[in-house]
């Protein structure tokens, strides 16, 4: 059973063993990198966990800019910067494929007449009064 939003907020608790300090790095042209440095509950660096790198870019769509976030497998900042372009291209390609799949699914969705398929009323026994079709 899912929680209501206010219940979820009341139960929200950060995991003290999974804390990260976030640094934003950008060239102000192509995109941004977030460097997530693991820290202990006292704020000191946690050398027992790896530093994570997350790339951020955006693509323009008919509906406006769409933010794209993607993980970058890298051992250090220099490597993350070098791999940014390749990781961004893969993330954009993946996002475009997902958008195309969603568009295909939406265009092939079945439209059910209002009132269901009970055979009562409407034109040809389909739907409610007047056989009006309601789009999803």
C-alpha positions, 0 to 999 in steps of 0.5 A: 500500500503506498503512502500519502505524500505527507506520510512519506515526508513524515517518515523521511529519514536520511541514511547516515551510512550513505552520505555524500558531499556534492561538488559542482564542476562545469565548463559553462558550455557543454554541461556539468559534472557532479562529484559526490565524495563519500563522507562519514556522519562527522563530515570527514571523507570516507575513504572506504567508498568510491567517489561518484561522478554524475554528468548533467546535460540537456537536449531540446525537445518540442516541449522545451529543454529536457535534463539528462543525468548520467553516471560516469565510471571514472577513478578521478576528475580528469578521467570523468572530464575525458569520458563526459562526451562519450557518456553524454552521447550514450545517455542522449541516445538512450533517452531518445530511444525511450522517448520514441518507445513512449510515443509508439506506445501512446499512439498504439494505445487502445481507446475504450468508449466511455462506459466500457464495452457492455453492449448497452446504448450508443451507436452499434451498442458501444459506449454510453449515450451517443457513443462518444469516444474519450481519448486517454 
